[in-house]
């Protein structure tokens, strides 16, 4: 069996081959460009398959009218179920209360645990996060982590480099939450921290949301900055990652890839790093295929 690091990037689709609209074609992304042999995926060429790295499009529309949203999209991504169809429409950003039982039963973290795998949630969250009146306003990822007992990394762990902040560099913890004991770190160092955490479990999950925020409010400059931060972060991950760990990157809906719009109906970006010769794992075609892909990667030798 192999080990898997699953990195969720919120709001990252595959965009048009137009640098005026698509910040992927304007940003300095040396890590991703190197991994994909200089061929960043676009709508003109969404599938890029090179030695050890594969980028591919994932449908996020789920056959439902309207723009894909975070709430139902993340539930579909984590559970493999068509949350938008079950709910009757795309919905976001929170996990709808009526879909939470399905999410708890079918989420890939719980399924991996039931199969006997050691599972880790790498994100740091404040102690008591989501309790009380704000319980209804929880995204799918922290809801699953909390309810499955995986939300165990807080300020102390973050300060020691034993957790990763969702925004990567710890700046939010320092400037918005007042945790000045938490050091501000580079994206590359955060990536190395995540790689070390992934070395301690069979399946490790990390969620990053700033890409979606940049897509909503950052314009081209903010989108470029967000993508360059993620690229440097991936550089740290790749630099420190153990050789038997494969990385799956996926998103829930398009946004940042087109600065002229908000959410899009574009396919979202999927990437697998660390594929091995002779070990074939089918390329997923929808965000609903992500859980089965994770389990297939775990089972592959």
N, C-alpha and C positions, 0 to 999 in steps of 0.2 A: 504494500500500500504506500501511497505518497501523501504528502501534506499539502494543504491549500491555504493561501492567503487571499481572501475576498475583499476587494476594495470597491466600495460604492462611491460614485461621484454623482452628486445631484445635478440634474439639469444639463447633461452633456450629450448632445446629439451629433450626428454627422451632417456637415453643412455643404453648401454649394461650393464649387471651385472658384470662388470669387473673393479675393482678399479685401474688398471693400465691405463685405458683409460677414465673412468668416474669419474670426480672430485666430484660428488655428494656422491660417496662412500668413499671418502677420507676426505672431508671437515667435520668440526665440525658444525653440523646444529641442535642444540638442539631444536629450535622452530619448524621447519618443522618436525623433527623426532617425537616430542611430539604430534603435531597436527595430524600426520598420524599414530600414535600408533606404531612407529618404523619401518614402512614399506614404505621406499622411493620408488617411482615408478621406474621401469627399463623396458627395452624391454621384459624381461621375465615375468613381472607382471606390466603392465602399468596402470591398474585401481586399485586404492586403495580407498575404501569407508568405512569410520569409522564414529562414531557418531560426527556430526557437521562439518565434513570436507571430501571433496571428491577430489581426484586427478585423472586425466583422460588424455588420449592421444588425440591430435587434429591433423588431417591431414593438412600439409602445402604444399604438393606437388600440390594440386588442379588439379590433372590429367594431368599435363603439364611436359614434359621432362625437364631435367636439374635440377640444384640445386636451391631450393627456395631462394629468395632474399628479402631484406628488403623493397624495393620500392613497388613491387606488393603485397608482403605478408602483409604489414601494411595496404594497401588499402583494401585488402580482409578482413582483421581482423576488420577494422573500418566500412566498408560499407556492408559487407555480399555478395559482388559481386566477381565473379571469375576474378580478375584483371589480373592474368597471362594469362588466356585464351583470354580475350578481347585484351590484349596488344600483344599477340602472343608468349610470352616467359616470364620467370621470369626476373625481372629487379630490380636493386638496386644501391645505397641506397636511391636515391631521388624519390619522387612521380613524375612519368612521366607527362609532361604537358598535354598531350592529355587525361589522366585519371582524371585530376583534376575536371572537371565539374561533373563527376559521383561521385567522392569523396565528393564534396560539397553537392550534392543533397541527397546522400544515407548514409552519415556518421551517426553513432549512436548518437553522441552528438546533432546534428541538429534534428534528428528524435525525440529524447527525449524532446528537447525544444518545438518542434511543438506539442507534446502530452501534453504540459503543465507542464513538470517537470523543476525544478530549477537545472541547470547544472553548474558545476565548473571545471576548469582546474587548477590543483594544482601546476604545474611546474612554476618556475620562469624563465623568459627569459629577456635578455637585451632589453631595449626600442629600438624600430626601428629594431628589429631582422628580417632578411630576406628581407629587403627592398633593392632596387637598383639592381645592377648587379648580386647579389647572389640570387635573387628571384627564379631563376630556380633550385637552389640547396636547396630545402627544403624537409625534410622528411614529411611523411603524417601527423603525429601528430601535429607538430607546424604549418603546413599549415592550417589544419582544425581549430586549436585554434585561429590562427590569423584572418582567414577569417570569423569566426563566432563571433568575438568580445569577445572571452574567454581568450585571452592572456593579462591578466590584472595584473599579478604579476611580479614584477621586483625586483631590488636590495633592495629597501626600505622594501618591504613586506618580502623578504627573511631574512633581518636583524632582523625583528620583529617576525620571526617564523610563518608568515602568508603565506608562500609559501614553496615549497620543491625544492631543486636543483636536476636536473636529475641524477647527480652522488651521491646524497644523503647527503654527509657530508659537502658540501659547499666549499671544498678545491679548486675546479676549479674556482669558483668565486673569491676566494682570491688570488690564485697564478697565474692564467692565465688571468683573467679579471681585476685584480688590485683593487677589492672591499674589501679593508682591514677592512671596517666597518662591513662587514658580518662575524659573528662569525663562526668558525669551530665547528661543533657539532658532536655528536656521531650518528651512524646509528639508535640506539634506540630512541634518541631524535627526529631525523627526522621522524621516524615512528609515534611518538606521535603527532608531528605537523600535519602530514597528517591525522591522525585520528580526530583531532580537526577540520580540514578543512572539512572533510567528514560529520561532524555533522551539517554543515551549508548549506547543499544542498541535493537534492534528488539523484543526480548522480554526483560523483566526479571521475575525471580521472587523473592518474599520470603515467608518462612514464619514464622508466629507461633504459639506453643504454649501460652502462659499462659492462654488462654481455657479450654482443656481442663483444665488444672491447677486453675483456679478452680472449674470445674464439679465436680471431684472433692472438693475440700477447703475451698472458700471460703464455702459457704453463700450466703445472699442478699447479705450485705455484700461478700464477696469477688467474687461474680459481678458485682455492680453496679460495683465498682471496676475489674474487668477490662474490662467493656464500655465504661465511660467512658474508660479509657485508649485503647482501640482507636478510639473515636469521635474523640477529640482527635488521634490519629495520622492518621486519615483526613482530618481538617480540614487538617493540614499538607500531606498529599499533594495534596488538591484545590487548596489555595492556591498551590502551586508547580508544578503539573503543566503540561507543554506541551500545547497545544491539540489536537495530532494523536495523543495517547496515550489509548487507552481502557483502563479498569481493569476487570478481572474478579476478583471475590472469590468464593471457594468454600471449603467445609469437607469433612471426611471422615466425620463422624458427629455425631449430636446428643449434647448433654450439658449445656452451661451454660444452655440455655433452660428447664430444669426443675430447680429446686433441690431438689425432693423425690425425685429419682432420681439415678443415675449416668448411664451411657450410655443413650440412648433409641433407639427405632426411628422417631423423627420424621424428616421430610424435613429436609435441611440447607439452610442459607441460601446462595443464590447472588445475586450482584449484578453488574450491568454498569453502569458509569458512562461517560458521554461518547458515547452513541449519537448518530448523525447522521440527520437527516431523509433518507428515501429510501434508506438503507443498511440493509437488513434482514438480520440474523443470527438464525437460528432460536434460540428459547429452549431451552436444554438441559433435559432432564427427569431425568437421572441423573448421579451423579458420574462415570460412565463417559463421558459426553458432553463433559466439560470439555476434554480435549485437542483434539477436533475443533472445539470452539467457539473455543479460542485460535487455532488455525490459520485458521479462517474469519475471525476478527477481523483477523489479520495480513494476510490476502489482500484484505480489503474496502478499497475506495477511499473 
